[in-house]
Amino acid sequence: TLQAKSRLIKFLHKEMGFDVLAWEAGFIDCYYMNEALRSEMPLKDAKKFMMSGGWDASEYVHHVFDYARRSWKTERPLIMAGFDLGRPPRATKNYLGVIDSIFAKAPWLKPADSVYSRIDTCTKGVGGYLGNQFTKKFSKKGEQTVKFFIYSLMDSLTAGKKSSGVFSQSEKLRYSYFLRSFYFDIELNHLIYQSDETYQIMRDKFMADRMLWLIEKFYPGKKIIVWTASAHFKRNTFLQTRLESDKNIGEISFYNKSDVFLQAGDYLDYYLGKKMYTIAFTTYQGKKGMIFPDGHPRKKDYEYTDKIDEPEPGSYEAIAHETEKEYLFTDLRSLRKNNWLSKENIAYPFGYRKDKAKWNDLIDAFFFIDKMFPDKILPIDK
């Protein structure tokens, strides 16, 4: 899947006029990754502006970053963006870096040392739940102090007369949305310790909000590619039925359980409609997992490969396999009403799990790869 996605990104940028690649990664982090890619910084370090030990470590995704770096020497660079919470190790530096850069231009906005100390503590605690490094819990009073200050700082930037003479309109916009994103991440950090369910609900809501910021404020008029887990950008979530393999359970609606929540795609579908096209990657056979090179410090604890269970006969994947094609792209948006794919069918596009749906209600296309193979992790020096 990663290899296919990487090739698809190059095609969409070269041939189809897409200019922005938005990752399921830090909103602020990915913005600053563009500066790193434009610089002479080693690519292995520039990639870490987004995350450390995730997609940046994949041999197959590495080509995307290399391509993006080379694109900055052309008239049409591939711009990096993010629409999720910050990831370590860069998130901590970027949160504080944004605030410090504001103070550098407008020192009268800097708070008392006691407040700044809490901001510093907060930046070190937020982010990391999805980056193999758990967040740190900080006091409720400290959290409220930082959130109130961020809100006041946003107001001073956008409405303060003194700030108008120092910051350009583009700087005001950028800093105000960076501060909003930091505010969101503080909220998510708090929710991790309260309720994983509520955390997941709000994370997807914030994903949608940040995605709209990219579309409407940062890159209006530009075509955007989104790299994310397919499930985050499906729509009509409640029309999906998860089928359990346990014969004693039978068929149950996954979204009637207590852990129901709307995905980012549900929110975005309301605003974007047909302007959003969601492709779900799926497979019939093979293995999933990660393979590390010898000598890699994470090899012992993180390397694994699991066989993918073959989908049941009559499912989309089983029928696609019968065509004996290695790859298939199945557009669901243009289906006729009586087409078999416009009816309820079984498929496995979300984490290899068995689901039933009228798939054109949830996504716009299947990208079928007959045989999947595990991701290869780069050597530590790459």
C-alpha positions in Angstrom: 0.0 0.0 0.0 2.7 2.5 0.9 4.6 1.8 -2.4 1.3 2.3 -4.3 0.5 5.5 -2.4 4.0 6.9 -3.1 3.7 6.3 -6.8 0.2 7.8 -6.9 1.3 11.0 -5.2 4.0 11.5 -7.8 1.4 11.0 -10.6 -1.1 13.3 -9.0 1.5 16.1 -8.6 3.1 15.7 -12.0 0.1 15.0 -14.2 -3.0 16.1 -12.4 -2.2 19.5 -10.9 -2.2 18.6 -7.2 0.1 21.0 -5.3 -0.3 20.1 -1.6 0.2 16.8 0.3 -1.6 16.8 3.6 -0.5 14.1 6.1 -2.2 12.6 9.1 0.5 14.4 11.1 1.1 17.6 13.0 -0.5 20.7 11.6 2.4 23.0 12.7 5.1 20.3 12.2 4.4 19.7 8.5 4.3 23.4 7.8 7.8 23.8 9.1 8.9 20.6 7.3 8.7 22.6 4.1 11.5 24.9 5.3 13.6 21.9 6.3 13.1 20.3 2.8 14.1 23.6 1.1 17.3 23.8 3.2 20.5 21.7 3.1 19.4 19.8 6.1 19.9 16.0 5.7 16.7 14.4 4.5 16.6 12.0 7.5 16.4 15.0 9.8 14.0 17.0 7.6 11.5 14.1 7.7 11.5 14.1 11.5 9.7 17.5 11.4 6.6 15.4 10.7 7.2 12.5 13.0 9.8 10.0 14.2 9.6 6.3 13.6 6.4 6.4 11.5 6.0 7.0 7.8 9.3 8.8 7.8 11.0 5.5 8.6 9.5 3.6 5.7 11.7 2.7 2.7 8.7 3.1 0.4 7.6 6.4 1.7 11.1 7.8 1.7 10.8 8.3 -2.0 8.0 10.8 -1.4 10.2 13.0 0.8 13.0 12.8 -1.7 10.7 13.8 -4.5 9.2 16.7 -2.5 12.7 18.0 -1.7 13.7 17.9 -5.4 10.4 19.6 -6.3 11.3 22.7 -4.4 13.9 23.4 -7.1 11.1 23.6 -9.7 8.4 26.1 -10.4 5.8 23.7 -8.8 7.0 22.4 -5.5 5.0 19.7 -3.7 3.9 21.5 -0.5 3.7 19.5 2.7 0.9 20.1 5.2 -0.6 18.4 8.2 -4.1 18.1 9.8 -3.5 16.2 13.0 -2.0 16.7 16.5 1.7 17.3 16.8 4.1 14.4 17.1 7.4 14.1 18.9 10.2 15.0 18.7 9.6 18.2 16.8 6.2 19.1 18.2 7.6 20.4 21.5 10.1 22.7 19.7 7.5 23.9 17.2 4.8 24.8 19.7 7.3 27.0 21.7 8.9 28.2 18.5 5.7 29.6 17.2 5.1 31.5 20.5 8.6 32.7 20.8 8.6 34.0 17.2 5.5 36.0 18.0 7.2 37.5 21.1 10.3 38.3 19.0 8.3 40.6 16.8 5.9 41.8 19.5 7.7 41.6 22.9 4.9 43.5 24.7 2.8 40.4 24.2 5.1 38.2 26.2 3.5 37.2 29.6 5.0 37.1 33.1 7.7 34.6 33.7 5.3 32.4 35.7 2.9 32.1 32.8 5.7 31.6 30.3 7.1 28.8 32.5 3.7 27.0 32.3 3.6 27.4 28.6 7.0 25.8 28.4 5.9 22.9 30.6 2.8 22.5 28.5 4.7 22.3 25.2 6.8 19.5 26.7 3.7 17.5 27.6 1.4 17.9 24.6 1.7 15.6 21.7 3.0 12.1 21.3 0.1 9.8 21.9 0.4 8.5 18.4 4.2 8.7 18.2 5.4 5.9 20.4 5.8 8.3 23.2 2.9 9.0 25.6 2.0 12.5 26.7 2.7 13.9 30.1 -0.1 14.9 32.4 0.1 18.5 33.8 -2.1 20.3 36.3 -5.6 21.5 35.5 -4.7 25.0 36.7 -1.6 25.0 34.4 -3.7 23.9 31.5 -6.3 26.5 32.0 -3.7 29.2 32.4 -2.1 28.3 29.1 -5.4 28.0 27.2 -6.5 31.4 28.4 -3.2 32.9 27.4 -3.4 31.3 23.9 -7.0 32.7 23.5 -5.8 36.2 24.6 -2.8 36.0 22.3 -5.0 35.1 19.3 -7.2 38.1 20.1 -4.2 40.4 20.3 -2.9 39.2 17.0 -6.1 39.5 15.0 -7.7 42.6 16.7 -4.9 44.4 18.4 -4.1 47.8 16.9 -0.4 47.7 17.9 0.0 44.2 16.3 -1.3 45.5 13.0 1.8 47.6 12.5 4.1 44.6 13.1 2.5 41.6 11.6 1.3 41.2 8.0 -2.1 39.7 7.2 -0.5 36.4 6.1 1.5 36.3 9.4 -1.6 37.0 11.5 -3.5 34.2 9.7 -0.7 31.7 10.1 0.0 32.5 13.7 -3.6 32.5 14.7 -4.3 29.1 13.2 -1.0 27.7 14.7 -2.3 28.9 18.1 -5.7 27.3 17.5 -4.0 24.0 16.6 -1.9 24.2 19.8 -5.1 24.8 21.8 -6.7 21.7 20.1 -3.7 19.6 21.1 -3.9 20.7 24.7 -7.6 19.7 24.7 -6.7 16.3 23.3 -3.9 15.8 25.8 -6.5 16.4 28.6 -8.9 13.9 27.0 -6.4 11.1 26.8 -6.6 10.9 30.6 -10.3 11.2 30.7 -11.8 9.0 28.0 -10.2 7.3 25.1 -13.6 7.3 23.3 -14.0 11.1 23.7 -10.4 11.5 22.7 -11.0 9.7 19.4 -14.3 11.6 18.8 -12.6 15.0 19.2 -9.4 14.0 17.4 -11.4 13.3 14.2 -13.5 16.5 14.7 -10.3 18.5 15.0 -8.8 16.7 12.0 -11.7 18.0 9.9 -11.4 21.5 11.3 -7.7 21.6 10.5 -8.3 20.2 7.0 -10.8 23.0 6.3 -8.2 25.5 7.5 -5.8 24.1 4.9 -8.4 24.2 2.1 -9.9 27.6 2.9 -7.2 29.7 4.6 -3.7 28.3 3.8 -4.1 26.9 0.2 -7.3 28.2 -1.3 -7.8 27.1 -4.9 -5.1 24.4 -4.7 -5.8 20.7 -5.2 -4.8 18.7 -2.1 -3.8 15.1 -1.7 -4.5 13.6 1.7 -2.4 10.7 3.2 -4.3 9.1 6.0 -5.8 5.8 7.2 -8.8 5.3 4.9 -11.2 5.0 7.8 -10.7 8.6 8.9 -12.0 10.0 5.5 -15.0 7.7 4.9 -18.4 9.3 5.1 -21.8 8.1 6.3 -20.1 6.1 9.0 -23.4 4.9 10.4 -24.3 3.1 7.2 -21.3 0.7 7.7 -21.9 -2.7 9.4 -19.0 -4.6 11.0 -19.3 -8.3 10.8 -17.7 -10.3 13.6 -16.0 -13.7 12.8 -17.3 -15.3 15.9 -20.3 -17.5 14.8 -21.9 -17.0 18.2 -22.1 -13.2 17.7 -23.2 -13.2 14.1 -23.9 -9.9 12.4 -23.8 -6.8 14.5 -23.8 -3.2 13.7 -20.4 -1.9 14.9 -21.7 1.7 15.0 -24.5 0.9 17.4 -22.0 0.3 20.2 -21.0 2.8 22.8 -17.7 3.6 21.0 -19.6 5.2 18.0 -18.0 8.4 16.6 -18.1 10.3 13.4 -14.9 10.3 11.3 -13.3 13.4 9.8 -14.8 12.4 6.5 -18.3 12.7 7.9 -17.7 16.3 8.8 -15.8 17.1 5.6 -18.5 15.5 3.4 -21.0 18.1 4.7 -18.8 21.0 3.6 -17.1 19.6 0.5 -19.5 17.0 -0.9 -18.3 15.8 -4.4 -15.1 17.9 -4.1 -13.7 15.2 -1.9 -12.7 11.8 -3.4 -11.8 9.0 -1.0 -9.8 6.0 -2.2 -9.6 2.9 0.1 -6.8 0.5 -0.4 -7.5 -3.2 0.0 -6.0 -6.6 -0.7 -6.8 -10.3 -1.1 -3.7 -12.0 0.3 -0.1 -11.6 1.5 1.4 -10.4 4.7 1.3 -7.2 6.8 3.8 -5.9 9.2 7.3 -4.2 9.4 10.7 -5.7 8.6 13.7 -4.0 10.1 17.3 -4.2 8.9 19.8 -6.1 11.0 21.3 -4.0 13.8 18.3 -1.7 14.0 17.6 -0.9 17.7 13.8 -1.4 17.3 14.1 -4.7 15.5 13.6 -6.9 18.5 10.6 -5.2 19.9 8.7 -3.9 16.8 9.4 -6.3 13.9 6.5 -8.5 13.0 4.7 -10.1 10.0 1.2 -11.5 10.0 -0.5 -13.4 7.3 -3.6 -11.7 6.0 -6.7 -13.9 6.2 -8.2 -14.5 2.8 -11.6 -12.6 2.4 -14.7 -14.8 2.0 -16.1 -15.8 -1.4 -18.4 -13.1 -2.9 -16.6 -10.2 -1.2 -15.2 -7.4 -3.3 -11.6 -8.7 -2.7 -12.4 -12.3 -3.7 -14.1 -11.2 -6.9 -11.2 -8.8 -7.7 -8.8 -11.7 -7.1 -10.7 -13.8 -9.6 -9.8 -11.3 -12.4 -6.2 -12.4 -12.0 -5.1 -8.8 -12.1 -2.3 -7.7 -9.8 -3.9 -4.3 -9.4 -7.4 -2.8 -9.9 -8.8 0.6 -9.6 -12.5 0.5 -9.1 -14.4 3.8 -9.3 -17.6 3.7 -7.3 -18.8 7.2 -7.9 -19.9 6.6 -11.5 -21.8 3.3 -10.8 -25.2 2.8 -12.4 -28.0 2.2 -10.0 -28.4 -1.5 -10.8 -24.7 -2.3 -10.7 -23.8 -5.0 -8.2 -21.3 -2.7 -6.5 -24.0 -0.1 -5.8 -25.7 -2.7 -3.6 -24.7 -3.9 -0.2 -21.5 -6.0 -0.3 -18.8 -7.4 2.0 -15.3 -5.8 1.8 -12.2 -5.5 4.0 -10.7 -2.0 3.3 -10.5 -0.8 6.9 -7.7 -2.6 8.7 -8.4 -5.9 6.9 -11.7 -6.2 8.9 -14.8 -7.6 7.5 -17.5 -5.0 6.8 -20.7 -4.7 4.9 -22.0 -1.6 3.2 -23.2 0.1 0.1 -19.6 1.1 -0.5 -20.3 4.1 -2.8 -22.1 5.6 0.3 -18.8 5.5 2.2 -15.9 5.9 -0.3 -15.4 6.8 -3.9 -13.0 4.0 -5.1 -11.2 0.8 -4.2 -7.5 0.5 -5.0 -7.0 -3.2 -5.1 -3.6 -4.9 -4.7 -3.9 -8.6 -5.1 -0.9 -9.5 -2.9 0.3 -7.3 0.0 3.7 -7.4 1.5 5.1 -5.9 4.8 6.7 -2.5 5.0 10.5 -2.2 5.0 12.1 0.1 7.6 15.1 2.1 6.6 18.4 1.7 8.4 18.7 4.0 11.4 21.1 6.4 9.6 18.5 7.0 6.8 
